[in-house]
Amino acid sequence: MGLYKRKDSRFWWMAYTARGRQRCESTKTPSKELAKKILQKREAEIALGRFKVGWAGERMTFAQLCEEFLRSHSSTLSAKSQENHRNFLKDLQAFFGNRNLMEIDERSVVDYRNYRRRQPLKWNSQRTVKGATVNRELACLHCMFQFALKRKYIGENPAADVKHFNERRERPSKRMLTVEDEHRILEAAPAYLRVAIVLLVQTGGRSYSEGLSLRWDQLDLTNGVLHLGDDLKTTDSAQPLPLSRLACDVLEEWKKEQNSDSQYVFPSPQKPGKPIVSVKRAWRTALKKSWRAVFPDLQSTPRILHASQLGRSRCRGATGDAAQQSRDEASLPTRNG
């Protein structure tokens, strides 16, 4: 084994033994020092059992890996994780297309990261895709290559050492909400969003996608208990949650006001047989009507109304009966339509 020169090539060639057979391969470099490093890496791969002649990844395309990943791995996860993977793969496939897996290296993954970060948002061409979104896609891509690595399709994960964006730099500065802030939001929000906000706050700031997909059979208003179901990521997330008296009162009023046969607490106006999928537009409109000019950095979905913000403001203002009455009146769905 070693390096040698061939008359018909300007590159250094290396000879090594793998699986009892001697093999020869070009290092693709005229530099002897670099060729030595390439040979050392190949010898290390052979010693660790990571070198394989004719990887399946040489014949498998990225699109084929996506199909197998969804079928064999994603299908074992929660419904929400499966939906996220399908959304992530749309952008990943648009970039990597039908490239063979062996053609995708770390540089390719870095190029994808930078390309996605520069892409404009579909709903606002003046803004680009957030680093947090790109990070989630990179995490999905890393998981895919780990899946391929485990099945011996490739010898290493090209996404393993790709640096992610610093999400903290993009996050808006935090501000504690006052009782007056909460009152303004609730007054400006439509009835269903007002009920959803109260429910999220009273249950500890659950993600709004979980709240919007709730069914009436998951709510025990008599005993004040919320059952989230078994399709969540962790067992702890699926534990029953206690409902406050305020939350029960608001939900009971909401059910009377709806007078609907839908199984969902927040049915879609267009498709009553399905829940509301998103409240992003309603949220932005409520902010614009109430206090967006005063507090311009809150532009995301109601996940920002976490117990650490809106919940603490509720506790801080609950020193008198007048403050409690004000909040209760603003929270009831029958107020202000």
N, C-alpha and C positions, 0 to 999 in steps of 0.2 A: 504494500500500500504506500501511496505517496503522490507527489506531484511530478508532472513531466510535460514536455513540450512536444507538439506535433508539427510536422512541416507544413501541413495544410491549414493551420490555424494560428492566429496571433494570441489566443488565450491559453492560459494554463489549464491542464487537465488533471483530474484526480482519479486515483484508483483505490478502491476499497472493497472489503469483503462483507457481503450481507447475505445471511441465510446460507452460508457455505459456498457461495458463488462470488467470483471476483467480478466487479463491475467498474466500468469506466464512464466518466461524465465530465463535461466541460464545466469549469468554474465561471465562465462568462466574464472573466477579467484578465487583463494583461499584467496586473500587479501581482507579484509573487507573495507579498506580505498579505494582501487581501485574500489570495487563493489559499494561503495557509489557514486563515481564520475560517474560511468556508469549509475546508477539509476537516478542521477540528470540530466544527458544528455538526457536520455529517457523522463523524465518528461518535460524537456524544449522542446523537439521535439513535444510532444503531445500538449503542450500549444501553440506552434507556428503553429500547423497544418501541420508539416513536417513529422510526423510519420504515416505510413500507413501499415496495415497488408497485406502482400502479394503483394509487389511491382511488377509491370510488369517486372522490370529488373531482377527478379529472374527467369523469363521464357524466357527473350530475350537475345540473344547472341550479342557479339560485332559486329560480321559480319552482323547480321540483322539490328543493329543500323546504320552501315555504309550505307547499302542499303537505309534505310529510310531517312537518313540524305542527301544523294545525291539526292534522288527523291524529297523530300519535301522542303529542305533548299537550297542546292547548285544550284538547277535548277533555282532559282530566281536571281542568281548573274550573273556577267559578264562571258563571255566565258573563259577569262583567269583565273578567280577565280575558275570556275568549273574544269578547267584543273589542277590547283594547288591542289585542294582538292582531285582529283582522284590520283594524284601522291603521296600526303601525306598519303592517306589511304592505299596505297600498303604496305608501311613500317609499318604502324600502325597495319594493319591486320596480317601481317607476325609475329608480336610479340604477339598481344593479341589473335589472332585466334578466336576460338569459345567459349571463356570464357563468362560466364554469367555476365551481367553488375554489379550485386551486389558483384561479386568476385573481381572486379577491385577497389582497394583502392589507397590512396596516395602513398604508398610504391611501388605499381606496376607501377605507372606513373614515379616515380623517377628512378626505375630500367630501364624503357624504355629510359628515358633521358640519363642515363649513358651508356647504351648499345649502343645506336645510336651514341653517341659521340666517342666511341671507334672503330666503324666500319670503315674499309678502304674504300676509294673512289673507284668506279668501274673503273675509267680511270687511277688511280694512287694509287697502293696498299701501297705506302710509306707514304701517307697522309690519315688522317681520316676525317670523316664528320665534317664540320664546325659547331660551336655552333650556328651561325645564322640560318643554315638549321634546326637544331634540334629545335630551338625556334619557327620557323614557324610551324613545325609539332605539337609542344606542343600547340600553339595557335589554330590550327585546332582541336586538341583533346579537348581542353577546350570548344571550340564552340560546339562540338558534345555533350559533357556532359551537357552544358547549354540547348541545344535542348532537350535532354532526361529529364532534370530536369523540363523544362517547360511543357513537356507532361506527367509528373508524373510517369516516368519510374523508377526514382531513387530519393532518398531523399536528396542527396547532391552531389556536383561536386568534384570528387576526384582530379581533376587537378587544382583546384582553388588556392591552396597555394604552388604549386610546383615552386621553384625558377628557373628562366631562366639563361642561360649563359650570361656573360658580352661580348657583341659583340665588344665593342670598343677595347678590349685588342687584338682581332684577326685582326683588320683592319691594313693594311699597313700605314706607315707614309705618310702624304701628302707632295707633292712637286709641286710647281708651274711650269708648263711647259713653256718652252721658245719657241720662233718662230722657232729656229733651231730644237728643239725636235719635234715640230709639223711637220716640213718639212721632217724629217727623217721617221716619221711614215707613212706619206702620200706617200713618195717615195717607201717605202717597201711594202705597202699594195696593194692587187689586186684591179682592177678597181672598182668592185662593193662595196668593203669595203671602198675605198677612197670616193666614192660618199655618202655612208651611214654615214661616219664620218662627212663630211661637212654638211650633212642634219641635223644630230643630234646636232652639234655645233650651226648651224644657227637657230635652233628652240628651243634653250634653254636647250639642254641636255635631250631630251625625252628618255624614256627607249628604248633600241635598239629593243625589240620585237615589239613595236608599229611601229618603223621606217621600219623594214623589211617587215611587213605585209601590207604596204601602197599600194593602187591601184592608177592608173593614174587618175581615175575619182575623187579622193579625192584632187587632186592638181589643182589649178587654177594658172598656170604659167603666164598668162596674167596680172592678178591683184595681183599676189604674195600672195596667201592665201592657207593654208593647212587645210583641214577638216578631223578631226580624227575619226569621227563616233560617234555613240550613245552607244556603248557597253563597255564604260569605267566605272571605279568605281564611279567617281563623275561627277556632271554636269560641274564643272569648268574644269575638264580634257578634256572634249569633246568640249570646246570652240575652234573656228577657230584660227589658228596661222598665223601671218604674215611671209612671206618668204622674205629674203634679196635678193638683186639683184644677189649676188654671188651664192646663193642657186638655184635661178631660172636658171641662166646661166649654172650651172653644170648639173642640171636635164635635161635641154633641150639638151645639148650635149650628155648626157647619153642615152636619148631616141633615138636620131639619131643613136648612135653607136650600140645600141641593135638591132634595126630593127626587133623587135619581135611583135607578136600579143598578147602576154600575157597581162592580165589586171593588173598584179603586177609590181611595180617599180623594185623589186628585185626578179625575178622569179627563181625558183630552176633549176639548170642545168639539173638535172635528170627528174624533173617533172615540166615543164613550166607552167602547170595549177595551180601550188601551189607556195607560196612564200618561200624564204629561211627561214629555221627555226632557225638556229644558225650560228654564225660566230666565235665561240670560237676557233676552230682550226686555222682559217685564222688569227685571232687576235694574237694568240700565235706565229704563224710563222712570222708575220710581226714584232713583237717585237724582235724575235730572229735574224732576218735579219738586223734590224735597230740599236737598242740601248739597248737591254735587258741586255747586260753585264754592261752597264753604269748605268742602272736604273732597278735592278733586282726585286724590290718589286711590280711592276705593272704586275700582271699575270691574272687579271680577265678580264671580258668581257668589250666591249667598253662603258659600263655605267660609267667607270672612266673618260671618256672624257666629263665631265660635264662642263657647262658654267663657273663654278667657277674655273676651271683649264685651259682647252684649250681655252675657250672663253676669259678669262682674259689675257692669253698670247697673243692672237690675238690683243686685245685692246692695250696692252703695246707695241707691236711691230708695231703698225699702225701709227707711227709718220712720216714715209717717204714713198714716192711712190715706192721706191725700195723694201721695206719690203712687201708692199701690193702686188706688182707684183710677188714677190717670192712665197707668199702664194697662190695667184690665180693660178699660173702655177702648183704648187704642187697639187692643189685641182682638176684640170680638169681631168676627167676620161680618156681622150684620151692620156694623157702623160704616158709614160712608161708602156704601155699595160694594 
